[in-house]
Structures are given as structure tokens and as C-alpha cells.
Amino acid sequence: MADSEANQAVYPQHGNQAVGCGFPLARVVVFFCLLTGAVVSGCIAPKTTSEIVMSRLLYQDLAPDDVAMGDQAFGSYVDLALIQQQEADGVLRKHHARHTDFRKGLRHGPGDHQVVWHKPKRRPGHMNTDEFAAISQTLTVREVRLKLSRNGFRDQFIIIVTTLLDAKQYPASQLTRLYGWRWHAAEVNLRHLKTTLKNGEAHSQNTGHGP
């Protein structure tokens, strides 16, 4: 950001920078519409603020029947529960720390089942006691293994978690198509934007109305 005293006070530079040599650093997190690419909600904070915390603040802007998508940084119980509190749905890449066993739960097909997640015992540091208490004790989710293909690249297999439970209305093939659009937006278009603007790392969050 512009190197002004006001910006330095609110968005301090990296701690390793010598005085007078760095620039104020801000972190920006947005929801963008998958259909139009328009930013529909955003949050800006010092770079020391976690993007997870910022994203969870944005969930309150979701409307009923919105579908929020994101990568595995957001594929947790708390994120899905907060999205569902807004009467919206989530399609998120499963967090790497959570184990998946497709032999268990209600099976919808190969690599597609419905299971019950249980609320974590530890309260996130950014949530107060009342906010954490408002989250349901259990959450019914689908875990679906998707095959993502792109010309010139090796096929990639990922597992997404979603609150879109109806496997007939939202078959795995449709979820693959939906997440493939997000993948292209995040891994190709956003990368081009970052390169052009010479920006740093970024994750992506998307929102839309149904897959």
C-alpha cells in the first residue's frame, strides 16, 4: 500500500523490514460471483489477520440458497456450520487433516457418501463463547471424490465436502463441473491477475446461486 503514516499505523509492514524500507501490507479477502467474476463482498485487514477469520466474517453476507465454494483451507466443520446458519450451502475442498472412509455412512455411489460430523471441542480463538455455542453439535455432510481434468495437465483427484445432500438433484458429475469452474477461476484466472498486478499469494472463495 502507499507508504503513508496513516497506512503504516493501520497496516504495519513486515516485521523483518528495516525502518523506512518497507511498505504497509494489507490482506484482502473477497467473495466473487462465479458467473460474472464480480466481487460481491469483501474484507480488508492487516496482513497479520488470518484469512480464515476474515472469510468467516464474510459468511454473514451470504443469502439463502447461495452456494459458497473455497479451497481446503476452508473445508472445516466451523466453516460449513457458519455457512449453513445463513441458510446457504457450501462446496468446499475437504481439509487435509480430516480422514475420509467411503466404506462408512450412507453411500450414494462410488466415492460419494453422507456422514455426520461432530462439533470440535476446542473453540476457535476468534469466536466468543456465545458464537461458538450457537454452532450446532452435529452436521450432516456429503463427502465426494472428484476427478478434475484440464488439457495439458495430469488429472487431479480431490475430495469435497458439501451440504448439498440430495445426490439425485446434485450428482457427483454436476459437482465436478461446478468445482471445475471454481478451479479454473482460482488456479488460472486469479493467477493471471496476480501476475499482472505483481501481487502475492492468494486463496479463493466463490459464491453463486446453485450449481
MDAnalysis code that builds the backbone (N, CA, C; Angstrom):
import MDAnalysis as mda
import numpy as np

u = mda.Universe.empty(633, n_residues=211, atom_resindex=np.repeat(np.arange(211), 3), trajectory=True)
u.add_TopologyAttr("name", ["N", "CA", "C"] * 211)
u.add_TopologyAttr("resid", np.arange(1, 212))
u.add_TopologyAttr("resname", ["MET", "ALA", "ASP", "SER", "GLU", "ALA", "ASN", "GLN", "ALA", "VAL", "TYR", "PRO", "GLN", "HIS", "GLY", "ASN", "GLN", "ALA", "VAL", "GLY", "CYS", "GLY", "PHE", "PRO", "LEU", "ALA", "ARG", "VAL", "VAL", "VAL", "PHE", "PHE", "CYS", "LEU", "LEU", "THR", "GLY", "ALA", "VAL", "VAL", "SER", "GLY", "CYS", "ILE", "ALA", "PRO", "LYS", "THR", "THR", "SER", "GLU", "ILE", "VAL", "MET", "SER", "ARG", "LEU", "LEU", "TYR", "GLN", "ASP", "LEU", "ALA", "PRO", "ASP", "ASP", "VAL", "ALA", "MET", "GLY", "ASP", "GLN", "ALA", "PHE", "GLY", "SER", "TYR", "VAL", "ASP", "LEU", "ALA", "LEU", "ILE", "GLN", "GLN", "GLN", "GLU", "ALA", "ASP", "GLY", "VAL", "LEU", "ARG", "LYS", "HIS", "HIS", "ALA", "ARG", "HIS", "THR", "ASP", "PHE", "ARG", "LYS", "GLY", "LEU", "ARG", "HIS", "GLY", "PRO", "GLY", "ASP", "HIS", "GLN", "VAL", "VAL", "TRP", "HIS", "LYS", "PRO", "LYS", "ARG", "ARG", "PRO", "GLY", "HIS", "MET", "ASN", "THR", "ASP", "GLU", "PHE", "ALA", "ALA", "ILE", "SER", "GLN", "THR", "LEU", "THR", "VAL", "ARG", "GLU", "VAL", "ARG", "LEU", "LYS", "LEU", "SER", "ARG", "ASN", "GLY", "PHE", "ARG", "ASP", "GLN", "PHE", "ILE", "ILE", "ILE", "VAL", "THR", "THR", "LEU", "LEU", "ASP", "ALA", "LYS", "GLN", "TYR", "PRO", "ALA", "SER", "GLN", "LEU", "THR", "ARG", "LEU", "TYR", "GLY", "TRP", "ARG", "TRP", "HIS", "ALA", "ALA", "GLU", "VAL", "ASN", "LEU", "ARG", "HIS", "LEU", "LYS", "THR", "THR", "LEU", "LYS", "ASN", "GLY", "GLU", "ALA", "HIS", "SER", "GLN", "ASN", "THR", "GLY", "HIS", "GLY", "PRO"])
u.atoms.positions = np.array([
    [0.845, -1.186, 0.000],
    [0.000, 0.000, 0.000],
    [0.882, 1.238, 0.000],
    [0.266, 2.392, -0.259],
    [1.024, 3.649, -0.254],
    [1.693, 3.850, 1.100],
    [2.953, 4.277, 1.073],
    [3.752, 4.391, 2.301],
    [3.449, 5.712, 3.000],
    [2.318, 5.740, 3.712],
    [1.940, 6.916, 4.485],
    [1.923, 6.545, 5.964],
    [1.986, 7.538, 6.825],
    [1.941, 7.274, 8.254],
    [0.610, 6.633, 8.653],
    [-0.466, 7.078, 8.026],
    [-1.784, 6.518, 8.344],
    [-1.851, 5.035, 7.977],
    [-1.340, 4.682, 6.783],
    [-1.347, 3.280, 6.374],
    [-0.416, 2.441, 7.233],
    [0.744, 2.977, 7.577],
    [1.678, 2.231, 8.415],
    [1.058, 1.937, 9.784],
    [0.258, 2.869, 10.293],
    [-0.355, 2.682, 11.606],
    [-1.404, 1.579, 11.597],
    [-2.183, 1.495, 10.512],
    [-3.269, 0.519, 10.443],
    [-2.810, -0.798, 9.821],
    [-1.933, -0.720, 8.825],
    [-1.450, -1.905, 8.104],
    [0.078, -1.952, 8.198],
    [0.611, -2.345, 9.333],
    [2.069, -2.304, 9.524],
    [2.806, -3.191, 8.536],
    [4.037, -2.810, 8.229],
    [4.863, -3.585, 7.298],
    [5.357, -4.849, 7.975],
    [6.000, -5.687, 7.187],
    [6.536, -6.943, 7.697],
    [7.567, -6.664, 8.784],
    [7.552, -7.476, 9.831],
    [8.431, -7.257, 10.966],
    [9.901, -7.369, 10.648],
    [10.254, -8.060, 9.560],
    [11.662, -8.212, 9.184],
    [12.211, -7.010, 8.424],
    [11.322, -6.084, 8.051],
    [11.762, -4.932, 7.271],
    [12.439, -3.901, 8.174],
    [13.494, -3.313, 7.671],
    [14.149, -2.225, 8.391],
    [13.263, -0.985, 8.338],
    [13.353, -0.173, 9.357],
    [12.539, 1.043, 9.415],
    [12.820, 1.923, 8.199],
    [11.768, 2.350, 7.551],
    [11.900, 3.220, 6.390],
    [12.106, 2.497, 5.076],
    [12.195, 1.162, 5.117],
    [12.466, 0.412, 3.876],
    [11.260, -0.362, 3.354],
    [10.250, -0.574, 4.196],
    [9.128, -1.396, 3.771],
    [7.888, -0.587, 3.453],
    [6.848, -1.293, 3.029],
    [5.570, -0.689, 2.709],
    [4.488, -1.312, 3.582],
    [3.426, -0.570, 3.846],
    [2.302, -1.136, 4.594],
    [1.719, -2.332, 3.831],
    [1.353, -3.384, 4.570],
    [0.835, -4.597, 3.950],
    [-0.589, -4.865, 4.429],
    [-1.478, -5.084, 3.495],
    [-2.873, -5.387, 3.827],
    [-3.244, -6.733, 3.214],
    [-4.157, -7.424, 3.874],
    [-4.713, -8.669, 3.337],
    [-6.158, -8.391, 2.916],
    [-6.504, -8.821, 1.725],
    [-7.852, -8.623, 1.194],
    [-8.472, -9.980, 0.917],
    [-9.662, -10.205, 1.435],
    [-10.405, -11.434, 1.182],
    [-11.756, -11.039, 0.595],
    [-12.148, -11.687, -0.480],
    [-13.419, -11.354, -1.126],
    [-14.190, -12.617, -1.487],
    [-15.505, -12.479, -1.558],
    [-16.348, -13.421, -2.277],
    [-16.552, -12.849, -3.673],
    [-16.333, -13.675, -4.697],
    [-16.662, -13.208, -6.033],
    [-17.656, -14.164, -6.675],
    [-18.493, -13.610, -7.533],
    [-19.519, -14.390, -8.209],
    [-18.878, -15.249, -9.288],
    [-19.163, -16.538, -9.247],
    [-18.555, -17.450, -10.208],
    [-19.070, -17.208, -11.624],
    [-20.291, -16.693, -11.748],
    [-20.883, -16.488, -13.073],
    [-20.359, -15.231, -13.752],
    [-20.147, -14.157, -12.977],
    [-19.779, -12.876, -13.576],
    [-18.367, -12.429, -13.237],
    [-17.772, -12.980, -12.172],
    [-16.463, -12.542, -11.717],
    [-16.509, -11.290, -10.859],
    [-17.696, -10.754, -10.619],
    [-17.832, -9.536, -9.830],
    [-17.605, -9.827, -8.350],
    [-16.919, -8.926, -7.663],
    [-16.764, -9.039, -6.220],
    [-18.086, -8.651, -5.569],
    [-18.623, -9.541, -4.733],
    [-19.921, -9.282, -4.111],
    [-19.795, -8.972, -2.623],
    [-18.641, -9.261, -2.029],
    [-18.424, -8.962, -0.611],
    [-16.928, -8.991, -0.361],
    [-16.443, -8.115, 0.518],
    [-15.003, -8.061, 0.739],
    [-14.650, -7.613, 2.140],
    [-13.411, -7.917, 2.531],
    [-12.902, -7.546, 3.845],
    [-11.417, -7.228, 3.695],
    [-10.969, -6.157, 4.338],
    [-9.562, -5.773, 4.295],
    [-9.062, -5.628, 5.729],
    [-7.858, -6.143, 5.996],
    [-7.310, -6.135, 7.356],
    [-5.789, -6.176, 7.259],
    [-5.091, -5.933, 8.368],
    [-3.633, -6.087, 8.368],
    [-3.246, -7.507, 7.959],
    [-2.077, -7.646, 7.347],
    [-1.654, -8.955, 6.853],
    [-1.507, -9.986, 7.974],
    [-1.399, -9.526, 9.211],
    [-1.289, -10.439, 10.347],
    [-2.624, -11.112, 10.683],
    [-3.715, -10.607, 10.116],
    [-5.028, -11.200, 10.352],
    [-5.216, -12.423, 9.461],
    [-5.663, -13.521, 10.032],
    [-5.850, -14.761, 9.278],
    [-6.950, -14.605, 8.228],
    [-6.713, -15.144, 7.043],
    [-7.738, -15.113, 6.004],
    [-8.939, -15.975, 6.394],
    [-8.727, -16.976, 7.257],
    [-9.836, -17.792, 7.731],
    [-10.780, -16.931, 8.564],
    [-10.215, -16.145, 9.473],
    [-11.015, -15.242, 10.303],
    [-11.778, -14.253, 9.428],
    [-11.112, -13.692, 8.427],
    [-11.752, -12.717, 7.560],
    [-12.879, -13.350, 6.749],
    [-12.648, -14.552, 6.255],
    [-13.686, -15.238, 5.477],
    [-14.916, -15.521, 6.325],
    [-14.687, -15.903, 7.572],
    [-15.829, -16.208, 8.440],
    [-16.644, -14.970, 8.755],
    [-16.031, -13.803, 8.706],
    [-16.782, -12.564, 8.844],
    [-17.660, -12.316, 7.618],
    [-17.187, -12.764, 6.459],
    [-17.939, -12.534, 5.224],
    [-19.134, -13.461, 5.078],
    [-19.150, -14.598, 5.793],
    [-20.266, -15.528, 5.654],
    [-21.601, -14.873, 5.983],
    [-21.585, -13.850, 6.846],
    [-22.830, -13.185, 7.203],
    [-23.448, -12.454, 6.014],
    [-22.684, -12.264, 4.945],
    [-23.213, -11.598, 3.753],
    [-23.876, -12.576, 2.783],
    [-23.798, -13.872, 3.083],
    [-24.420, -14.862, 2.209],
    [-25.940, -14.781, 2.314],
    [-26.602, -15.023, 1.203],
    [-28.061, -15.022, 1.166],
    [-28.570, -16.461, 1.122],
    [-29.804, -16.698, 1.575],
    [-30.364, -18.048, 1.466],
    [-30.255, -18.583, 0.042],
    [-29.883, -19.851, -0.052],
    [-29.720, -20.572, -1.325],
    [-28.437, -20.219, -2.068],
    [-27.609, -19.317, -1.534],
    [-26.278, -19.134, -2.109],
    [-25.476, -20.416, -1.931],
    [-24.526, -20.626, -2.798],
    [-23.587, -21.742, -2.679],
    [-22.187, -21.153, -2.595],
    [-21.537, -21.334, -1.456],
    [-20.191, -20.799, -1.247],
    [-19.174, -21.893, -1.513],
    [-18.124, -21.542, -2.266],
    [-17.071, -22.506, -2.579],
    [-15.717, -21.963, -2.155],
    [-14.809, -22.872, -1.829],
    [-13.470, -22.466, -1.445],
    [-12.542, -23.665, -1.408],
    [-11.250, -23.407, -1.206],
    [-10.280, -24.497, -1.191],
    [-10.208, -25.133, 0.187],
    [-9.225, -26.034, 0.381],
    [-9.211, -26.843, 1.590],
    [-8.907, -26.048, 2.860],
    [-8.416, -24.826, 2.738],
    [-8.216, -24.003, 3.922],
    [-9.539, -23.726, 4.622],
    [-10.659, -23.833, 3.886],
    [-11.971, -23.501, 4.430],
    [-12.850, -24.728, 4.641],
    [-12.347, -25.922, 4.344],
    [-13.170, -27.130, 4.397],
    [-13.276, -27.736, 5.785],
    [-13.750, -26.958, 6.750],
    [-13.825, -27.415, 8.136],
    [-15.260, -27.396, 8.640],
    [-15.456, -27.999, 9.807],
    [-16.779, -28.034, 10.434],
    [-17.304, -26.616, 10.665],
    [-16.479, -25.763, 11.250],
    [-16.926, -24.420, 11.601],
    [-17.355, -23.644, 10.363],
    [-16.592, -23.753, 9.282],
    [-16.943, -23.019, 8.065],
    [-18.281, -23.490, 7.503],
    [-18.468, -24.805, 7.409],
    [-19.730, -25.322, 6.883],
    [-20.900, -24.936, 7.783],
    [-20.690, -24.990, 9.095],
    [-21.763, -24.647, 10.026],
    [-22.143, -23.176, 9.918],
    [-21.156, -22.301, 9.802],
    [-21.441, -20.873, 9.682],
    [-22.148, -20.557, 8.363],
    [-21.757, -21.241, 7.301],
    [-22.430, -21.065, 6.009],
    [-23.880, -21.518, 6.118],
    [-24.104, -22.649, 6.770],
    [-25.457, -23.187, 6.890],
    [-26.328, -22.306, 7.784],
    [-25.735, -21.602, 8.744],
    [-26.501, -20.669, 9.571],
    [-27.170, -19.589, 8.735],
    [-26.584, -19.286, 7.575],
    [-27.157, -18.264, 6.687],
    [-28.160, -18.860, 5.715],
    [-28.506, -20.157, 5.926],
    [-29.409, -20.883, 5.025],
    [-28.810, -20.998, 3.628],
    [-27.498, -20.979, 3.570],
    [-26.766, -21.182, 2.320],
    [-26.121, -22.572, 2.357],
    [-25.480, -22.950, 1.282],
    [-24.796, -24.241, 1.197],
    [-23.338, -24.027, 0.872],
    [-22.525, -24.999, 1.234],
    [-21.101, -24.935, 0.959],
    [-20.648, -26.086, 0.075],
    [-19.709, -25.814, -0.795],
    [-18.993, -26.833, -1.563],
    [-17.520, -26.502, -1.396],
    [-16.873, -27.167, -0.469],
    [-15.517, -26.830, -0.066],
    [-14.616, -28.051, -0.185],
    [-13.380, -27.814, -0.579],
    [-12.430, -28.920, -0.602],
    [-12.132, -29.351, 0.830],
    [-12.194, -30.655, 1.093],
    [-12.027, -31.176, 2.447],
    [-10.655, -30.837, 3.004],
    [-10.625, -30.423, 4.277],
    [-9.356, -30.110, 4.928],
    [-8.507, -31.369, 5.027],
    [-7.213, -31.226, 4.769],
    [-6.313, -32.386, 4.696],
    [-6.212, -33.146, 6.020],
    [-6.539, -32.495, 7.138],
    [-6.399, -33.159, 8.440],
    [-7.564, -34.095, 8.759],
    [-8.631, -34.039, 7.990],
    [-9.808, -34.868, 8.260],
    [-9.768, -36.140, 7.422],
    [-9.929, -37.285, 8.086],
    [-9.889, -38.588, 7.411],
    [-11.238, -38.887, 6.768],
    [-11.204, -39.535, 5.620],
    [-12.421, -39.943, 4.915],
    [-12.384, -41.436, 4.649],
    [-13.468, -42.135, 5.004],
    [-13.602, -43.574, 4.744],
    [-14.934, -43.772, 4.030],
    [-14.873, -43.971, 2.710],
    [-16.087, -44.093, 1.914],
    [-16.841, -45.400, 2.164],
    [-16.289, -46.294, 2.980],
    [-16.994, -47.519, 3.328],
    [-18.053, -47.272, 4.394],
    [-17.987, -46.112, 5.039],
    [-18.908, -45.791, 6.119],
    [-19.941, -44.767, 5.661],
    [-20.993, -44.611, 6.477],
    [-22.013, -43.630, 6.181],
    [-23.033, -44.114, 5.163],
    [-23.896, -43.212, 4.726],
    [-24.907, -43.506, 3.720],
    [-24.302, -43.319, 2.342],
    [-24.141, -44.426, 1.620],
    [-23.453, -44.372, 0.332],
    [-24.414, -43.956, -0.778],
    [-23.964, -43.005, -1.601],
    [-24.717, -42.573, -2.773],
    [-24.135, -43.146, -4.060],
    [-22.937, -43.673, -3.985],
    [-22.251, -44.208, -5.148],
    [-20.767, -44.290, -4.855],
    [-19.969, -44.745, -5.831],
    [-18.518, -44.821, -5.616],
    [-17.946, -43.447, -5.270],
    [-17.210, -43.367, -4.168],
    [-16.613, -42.094, -3.784],
    [-17.622, -41.018, -3.467],
    [-18.790, -41.392, -2.974],
    [-19.840, -40.413, -2.666],
    [-20.680, -40.960, -1.513],
    [-20.549, -40.361, -0.345],
    [-21.345, -40.818, 0.789],
    [-21.754, -39.642, 1.666],
    [-22.670, -39.941, 2.584],
    [-23.202, -38.953, 3.509],
    [-22.849, -39.372, 4.932],
    [-22.275, -38.466, 5.694],
    [-21.826, -38.788, 7.045],
    [-22.208, -37.661, 7.998],
    [-22.068, -37.941, 9.284],
    [-22.336, -36.943, 10.314],
    [-21.008, -36.501, 10.926],
    [-20.756, -35.195, 10.884],
    [-19.588, -34.626, 11.547],
    [-20.001, -34.120, 12.920],
    [-19.062, -34.136, 13.835],
    [-19.323, -33.662, 15.187],
    [-18.538, -32.380, 15.460],
    [-19.169, -31.505, 16.196],
    [-18.595, -30.209, 16.512],
    [-17.262, -30.367, 17.258],
    [-16.239, -29.626, 16.855],
    [-14.952, -29.709, 17.567],
    [-15.101, -29.232, 19.011],
    [-14.303, -29.812, 19.884],
    [-14.379, -29.445, 21.298],
    [-13.690, -28.113, 21.576],
    [-12.702, -27.781, 20.775],
    [-11.936, -26.562, 21.013],
    [-12.560, -25.380, 20.274],
    [-12.791, -24.314, 20.999],
    [-13.359, -23.102, 20.403],
    [-12.281, -22.320, 19.669],
    [-12.531, -21.921, 18.398],
    [-11.566, -21.075, 17.685],
    [-11.300, -19.791, 18.456],
    [-10.070, -19.333, 18.454],
    [-9.694, -18.161, 19.235],
    [-10.434, -16.898, 18.858],
    [-10.891, -16.790, 17.606],
    [-11.548, -15.559, 17.162],
    [-13.032, -15.532, 17.499],
    [-13.587, -16.645, 18.032],
    [-15.004, -16.706, 18.356],
    [-15.190, -16.596, 19.861],
    [-16.231, -15.861, 20.286],
    [-16.529, -15.817, 21.709],
    [-17.384, -17.026, 22.091],
    [-17.639, -17.164, 23.384],
    [-18.347, -18.346, 23.884],
    [-19.747, -18.459, 23.295],
    [-20.456, -17.349, 23.185],
    [-21.825, -17.380, 22.653],
    [-21.835, -17.749, 21.175],
    [-20.898, -17.220, 20.416],
    [-20.833, -17.545, 18.985],
    [-20.559, -19.025, 18.779],
    [-19.655, -19.575, 19.578],
    [-19.333, -20.995, 19.440],
    [-20.498, -21.862, 19.895],
    [-21.195, -21.438, 20.934],
    [-22.335, -22.201, 21.435],
    [-23.476, -22.247, 20.417],
    [-23.565, -21.225, 19.558],
    [-24.641, -21.155, 18.565],
    [-24.449, -22.144, 17.421],
    [-23.260, -22.711, 17.308],
    [-22.994, -23.685, 16.249],
    [-23.569, -25.040, 16.656],
    [-24.244, -25.693, 15.733],
    [-24.882, -26.974, 16.022],
    [-23.870, -28.034, 16.439],
    [-24.332, -29.012, 17.215],
    [-23.457, -30.062, 17.733],
    [-23.062, -31.081, 16.671],
    [-23.902, -31.252, 15.668],
    [-23.597, -32.180, 14.579],
    [-23.939, -31.526, 13.245],
    [-23.361, -32.058, 12.192],
    [-23.559, -31.518, 10.849],
    [-23.557, -32.685, 9.863],
    [-24.619, -32.792, 9.091],
    [-24.690, -33.842, 8.077],
    [-24.113, -33.309, 6.768],
    [-23.124, -33.998, 6.238],
    [-22.436, -33.539, 5.029],
    [-22.256, -34.694, 4.054],
    [-22.080, -34.329, 2.806],
    [-21.643, -35.298, 1.789],
    [-20.164, -35.108, 1.542],
    [-19.465, -36.190, 1.417],
    [-18.067, -36.185, 1.001],
    [-18.020, -36.861, -0.363],
    [-17.473, -36.164, -1.350],
    [-17.493, -36.656, -2.726],
    [-16.098, -36.569, -3.323],
    [-15.662, -37.653, -3.921],
    [-14.360, -37.679, -4.590],
    [-14.554, -37.250, -6.039],
    [-13.852, -36.180, -6.423],
    [-13.988, -35.627, -7.763],
    [-12.712, -35.822, -8.567],
    [-12.885, -35.980, -9.860],
    [-11.758, -36.044, -10.793],
    [-11.771, -34.778, -11.631],
    [-10.748, -33.955, -11.460],
    [-10.644, -32.699, -12.195],
    [-9.647, -32.846, -13.327],
    [-10.077, -32.513, -14.534],
    [-9.231, -32.670, -15.720],
    [-9.056, -31.331, -16.416],
    [-7.823, -31.082, -16.858],
    [-7.519, -29.880, -17.632],
    [-6.544, -30.254, -18.723],
    [-6.753, -29.719, -19.929],
    [-5.871, -30.015, -21.043],
    [-4.431, -29.638, -20.715],
    [-3.523, -30.572, -20.952],
    [-2.119, -30.308, -20.708],
    [-1.657, -30.578, -19.293],
    [-2.577, -30.992, -18.415],
    [-2.226, -31.245, -17.031],
    [-2.678, -32.642, -16.623],
    [-1.993, -33.203, -15.660],
    [-2.377, -34.504, -15.138],
    [-3.685, -34.384, -14.364],
    [-4.545, -35.403, -14.496],
    [-5.808, -35.405, -13.756],
    [-5.533, -35.325, -12.255],
    [-6.386, -34.611, -11.561],
    [-6.237, -34.468, -10.117],
    [-7.492, -34.967, -9.430],
    [-7.315, -35.740, -8.373],
    [-8.430, -36.255, -7.597],
    [-8.478, -35.526, -6.259],
    [-9.625, -34.979, -5.934],
    [-9.795, -34.266, -4.671],
    [-11.089, -34.742, -4.009],
    [-11.240, -34.447, -2.737],
    [-12.473, -34.742, -2.021],
    [-13.073, -33.415, -1.577],
    [-14.330, -33.220, -1.930],
    [-15.027, -32.022, -1.484],
    [-16.060, -32.420, -0.433],
    [-16.407, -31.461, 0.434],
    [-17.478, -31.661, 1.406],
    [-18.556, -30.636, 1.098],
    [-19.796, -31.060, 1.193],
    [-20.886, -30.181, 0.820],
    [-22.120, -30.451, 1.655],
    [-22.927, -29.426, 1.830],
    [-24.227, -29.570, 2.475],
    [-25.335, -29.784, 1.453],
    [-24.977, -29.914, 0.178],
    [-25.937, -30.288, -0.863],
    [-26.088, -31.808, -0.804],
    [-27.045, -32.287, -0.017],
    [-27.122, -33.706, 0.318],
    [-27.851, -34.555, -0.714],
    [-28.703, -33.947, -1.507],
    [-29.517, -34.706, -2.461],
    [-28.660, -35.131, -3.651],
    [-28.286, -36.407, -3.665],
    [-27.389, -36.909, -4.711],
    [-28.066, -36.986, -6.071],
    [-29.395, -37.004, -6.105],
    [-30.101, -37.019, -7.380],
    [-30.174, -35.610, -7.973],
    [-30.449, -34.648, -7.124],
    [-30.522, -33.265, -7.608],
    [-29.135, -32.688, -7.863],
    [-28.162, -33.120, -7.056],
    [-26.787, -32.623, -7.182],
    [-25.832, -33.816, -7.342],
    [-25.859, -34.469, -8.493],
    [-24.992, -35.643, -8.685],
    [-23.518, -35.258, -8.706],
    [-22.679, -36.271, -8.497],
    [-21.231, -36.031, -8.455],
    [-20.738, -35.383, -9.746],
    [-21.336, -35.745, -10.875],
    [-20.912, -35.168, -12.151],
    [-21.149, -33.665, -12.178],
    [-22.264, -33.217, -11.578],
    [-22.576, -31.785, -11.557],
    [-21.655, -31.051, -10.589],
    [-21.329, -31.704, -9.455],
    [-20.402, -31.099, -8.505],
    [-19.006, -30.984, -9.111],
    [-18.629, -31.980, -9.907],
    [-17.339, -31.933, -10.595],
    [-17.284, -30.744, -11.550],
    [-18.362, -30.558, -12.305],
    [-18.426, -29.434, -13.240],
    [-18.364, -28.104, -12.496],
    [-19.117, -28.006, -11.394],
    [-19.150, -26.782, -10.606],
    [-17.784, -26.466, -10.027],
    [-17.165, -27.451, -9.368],
    [-15.874, -27.187, -8.748],
    [-14.795, -26.974, -9.798],
    [-14.965, -27.585, -10.961],
    [-14.028, -27.347, -12.055],
    [-14.026, -25.900, -12.495],
    [-15.212, -25.277, -12.518],
    [-15.281, -23.837, -12.836],
    [-14.533, -23.029, -11.789],
    [-14.740, -23.360, -10.513],
    [-14.033, -22.657, -9.445],
    [-12.541, -22.863, -9.563],
    [-12.148, -24.097, -9.892],
    [-10.729, -24.426, -10.040],
    [-10.094, -23.572, -11.130],
    [-10.778, -23.438, -12.248],
    [-10.243, -22.647, -13.351],
    [-10.146, -21.180, -12.954],
    [-11.179, -20.676, -12.273],
    [-11.167, -19.274, -11.849],
    [-10.033, -19.012, -10.872],
    [-9.834, -19.947, -9.936],
    [-8.855, -19.728, -8.870],
    [-7.429, -19.995, -9.328],
    [-7.246, -21.097, -10.065],
    [-5.895, -21.532, -10.396],
    [-5.371, -20.960, -11.709],
    [-6.252, -20.460, -12.552],
    [-5.820, -19.909, -13.846],
    [-6.070, -18.395, -13.894],
    [-7.335, -18.000, -13.820],
    [-7.651, -16.573, -13.960],
    [-7.061, -15.743, -12.821],
    [-7.181, -16.229, -11.587],
    [-6.640, -15.477, -10.457],
    [-5.122, -15.416, -10.530],
    [-4.505, -16.498, -11.009],
    [-3.047, -16.496, -11.157],
    [-2.608, -15.447, -12.183],
    [-3.347, -15.340, -13.287],
    [-3.034, -14.313, -14.281],
    [-3.158, -12.918, -13.670],
    [-4.213, -12.712, -12.884],
    [-4.432, -11.409, -12.251],
    [-3.299, -11.083, -11.285],
    [-2.909, -12.055, -10.476],
    [-1.828, -11.844, -9.515],
    [-0.521, -11.518, -10.238],
    [-0.256, -12.229, -11.336],
    [0.975, -11.996, -12.085],
    [0.980, -10.597, -12.697],
    [-0.164, -10.202, -13.267],
    [-0.260, -8.893, -13.908],
    [-0.082, -7.758, -12.904],
    [-0.698, -7.923, -11.727],
    [-0.637, -6.883, -10.704],
    [0.565, -7.028, -9.786],
    [1.351, -8.100, -10.013],
    [2.534, -8.384, -9.193],
    [2.172, -8.473, -7.718],
    [1.081, -9.230, -7.460],
    [0.633, -9.426, -6.088],
    [1.169, -10.728, -5.537],
    [0.996, -10.928, -4.229],
    [1.493, -12.130, -3.560],
    [0.492, -13.255, -3.587],
    [0.587, -14.153, -2.581],
    [-0.222, -15.351, -2.541],
    [-1.689, -15.007, -2.369],
    [-2.555, -15.946, -2.771],
    [-3.984, -15.737, -2.604],
    [-4.701, -17.076, -2.620],
    [-5.778, -17.158, -1.868],
    [-6.719, -18.264, -1.941],
    [-7.976, -17.713, -2.569],
    [-8.938, -18.589, -2.858],
    [-10.145, -18.065, -3.476],
    [-11.379, -18.574, -2.783],
    [-12.366, -17.693, -2.745],
    [-13.689, -18.006, -2.264],
    [-14.654, -17.552, -3.341],
    [-15.687, -18.374, -3.577],
    [-16.662, -18.037, -4.593],
    [-18.043, -18.147, -4.002],
    [-18.983, -17.445, -4.580],
    [-20.366, -17.614, -4.189],
    [-21.234, -17.539, -5.440],
    [-22.298, -18.294, -5.452],
    [-23.208, -18.281, -6.589],
    [-24.559, -18.807, -6.161],
    [-25.464, -18.958, -7.107],
    [-26.800, -19.429, -6.817],
    [-26.985, -20.790, -7.467],
    [-26.624, -21.839, -6.747],
    [-26.839, -23.197, -7.232],
    [-25.812, -23.633, -8.245],
    [-25.537, -24.936, -8.278],
    [-24.537, -25.438, -9.241],
    [-25.121, -25.598, -10.640],
])
